[in-house]
Amino acid sequence: MAITSSAKKAIRASERKAIFNLRRKRVYKDIVKEIDALLKQNKVAEAEKKVPEAYKAIDKAAKMRTIHKNAAARTKSRLIARIKKVKFAEKK
C-alpha cells in the first residue's frame, strides 16, 4: 500500500490512465472484430470501407502509447492481409 502522498497520487493517476487505455484498446479491437465478421460473410467491399476507421483507431492507440507502434503496424498489416486473402479467394 502506498504511504507517501506522491505514491498515492501516482496510483490515482494510474487508475485514470488505465480507464482511457482500456477504452482506446476496446475501440480498435472492436473495429477489427467488425471487419473480421464482415470478411467471414464475404462482404469485402464493406470491410474495405471500414479500414480507414480501423487505421484511425489503431494509430490513435499507438500515438497515446496504449499499444506499441510496432504492434500497431503489425495489426494493420495483418488486417490488410486478411482482406486480400478473402478478396483473392473470391476471384478463384
C-alpha positions as CSV (number, residue, x, y, z in Angstrom):
1,M,0.0,0.0,0.0
2,A,1.3,3.5,-0.8
3,I,2.4,5.5,2.1
4,T,3.7,8.8,0.7
5,S,1.3,11.3,-0.8
6,S,3.1,11.3,-4.1
7,A,2.8,7.5,-4.3
8,K,-1.0,7.8,-3.6
9,K,-1.3,10.4,-6.3
10,A,0.6,8.1,-8.7
11,I,-1.9,5.3,-8.0
12,R,-4.8,7.7,-8.7
13,A,-3.3,8.8,-12.0
14,S,-2.5,5.3,-13.0
15,E,-6.1,4.2,-12.4
16,R,-7.3,7.2,-14.5
17,K,-4.9,6.4,-17.3
18,A,-5.9,2.7,-17.3
19,I,-9.5,3.6,-18.0
20,F,-8.5,5.7,-21.0
21,N,-6.2,3.0,-22.3
22,L,-8.8,0.3,-22.0
23,R,-11.3,2.5,-23.8
24,R,-8.8,3.1,-26.7
25,K,-7.9,-0.6,-26.8
26,R,-11.5,-1.6,-26.9
27,V,-12.3,0.8,-29.8
28,Y,-9.6,-0.6,-32.1
29,K,-10.3,-4.2,-31.2
30,D,-14.0,-3.8,-31.8
31,I,-13.5,-2.3,-35.2
32,V,-11.0,-5.1,-36.1
33,K,-13.6,-7.7,-35.0
34,E,-16.3,-6.0,-37.1
35,I,-14.0,-6.2,-40.2
36,D,-13.3,-9.9,-39.4
37,A,-17.0,-10.6,-39.1
38,L,-17.7,-8.9,-42.5
39,L,-14.9,-11.0,-44.1
40,K,-16.4,-14.2,-42.7
41,Q,-19.6,-13.2,-44.5
42,N,-17.6,-12.4,-47.7
43,K,-18.6,-8.7,-47.6
44,V,-15.2,-7.5,-48.7
45,A,-16.4,-4.1,-50.0
46,E,-17.9,-3.2,-46.7
47,A,-14.8,-4.4,-44.9
48,E,-12.6,-2.2,-47.0
49,K,-14.8,0.8,-46.2
50,K,-14.1,0.3,-42.5
51,V,-10.3,0.1,-42.9
52,P,-9.7,3.8,-42.5
53,E,-11.8,3.8,-39.3
54,A,-9.7,0.9,-38.1
55,Y,-6.4,2.6,-39.0
56,K,-7.5,5.8,-37.2
57,A,-8.3,3.8,-34.0
58,I,-5.1,1.8,-34.2
59,D,-2.9,4.9,-34.9
60,K,-4.5,6.8,-32.0
61,A,-3.8,3.9,-29.6
62,A,-0.2,3.8,-30.8
63,K,0.1,7.6,-30.6
64,M,-1.1,7.6,-27.0
65,R,1.2,4.6,-26.3
66,T,-1.7,2.4,-25.4
67,I,-0.1,-0.2,-27.7
68,H,3.4,-0.2,-29.1
69,K,4.0,1.3,-32.5
70,N,5.2,-2.0,-33.9
71,A,2.1,-3.8,-32.6
72,A,0.0,-1.2,-34.4
73,A,1.9,-1.7,-37.6
74,R,1.6,-5.4,-37.3
75,T,-2.1,-5.2,-36.6
76,K,-2.7,-3.0,-39.7
77,S,-0.6,-5.3,-41.9
78,R,-2.4,-8.4,-40.8
79,L,-5.8,-6.7,-41.2
80,I,-5.0,-5.8,-44.9
81,A,-3.5,-9.3,-45.5
82,R,-6.8,-10.9,-44.3
83,I,-8.8,-8.7,-46.6
84,K,-6.5,-9.5,-49.6
85,K,-6.8,-13.2,-48.8
86,V,-10.6,-13.2,-48.9
87,K,-10.6,-11.0,-52.0
88,F,-8.2,-13.3,-53.8
89,A,-10.3,-16.4,-52.7
90,E,-13.4,-14.7,-54.2
91,K,-11.7,-14.3,-57.6
92,K,-10.9,-18.0,-57.9
